[in-house]
C-alpha cells in the first residue's frame, strides 16, 4: 500500500529537534510521498530545501492569509520572491493561499488582494493552487469564480461546509481531508465525504497540527495520514487500500508528478 500526504509542514519548528529522524521514519512507512507546504516566505524556502534534500518530498510556495504583511508594498515584494521560488524544480503548486476570517478580520481587503495576485502567479507559472479557506467560503468561491485558475487546485483541510464543497467540486477542485474528520464531534464528516467522488479526493495530515484519532492532541506527522484514509474507507464502505490507491493517483495527477 502506498500513501500520499498531500499537505504537511515538516519545516515547522516543532520538528527542529528531530526532523531528519522523523522524515526517515516516514519514508520507512507506507507514506511513499508527501508535500511540504509553504505558507510564508521563510516556510516556502524551507519547504524547497526539504524537497531538494529528499527525493520523496515535494514543495508548495505561497503566502497564507495568516502570514501576509501589514502593507501592500511589503506584500508585493514578498510575492516577487515567491514567483522566483515557484520556478524551482519540485515546486508543485502555489499555496497555501486563500482567506481566513477566523483569525483575521481587520485585513480582509489585503487578504483578497494577496489571494488574487497569487492566482495570477499560479497561472503565469502554470501551477495549481492550494487553498486555505476558513470562515470565508463566500468570498473564496467568489474569487475563484471571477479569477479563473487554469490548473484548478486543492481545498486543503477542507472545512466541513456542504455548500463550499459543492461549489468547489463544480469548479473542478480537489477536496483534501485531514485529521478533523476522525474527531468524535465531527458531525458533518459523513455527509461531506459522501459528496466527494473518489477521483476528486485527497488526504493529508497538515502536520504537526490536527492529529487524527487516536493521537489527537499529540504532535502530528505524515505517518498518521493512514487514519484519515481509514476513516474515509469506513464511511465509503470500501477498503483502505482502495482509498490509498485512488488518493495517491489523484495527488500525482493534480501536482503533475511523473510516475
Buried (B, 14 or more C-beta within 10 A) or exposed (E): BEBBBBBBBBBBEBBEEEBEEBBEBBBEBBBBBBBBBBBBBEBBBBBBBBBEEBEEBBBBBBBBBBBBBEEBEEBEEBBEBBBEBBEBEBBBBBBBBBBBBEEBEEBBEBBBBBBBBBBBBBBEBEBBBBBBBBBBBBBBBBBBEEEEBEBBBBBBBBBBBEEBBBBBBEBEBBBBBBBBBBBEEBEBBBEBBEEBEBEBBBBBBBBBBBBBBEBBEEBBBBBBBBBBBBBBBBBBEEEBEBBBBBBBBBBBEBBEBEE
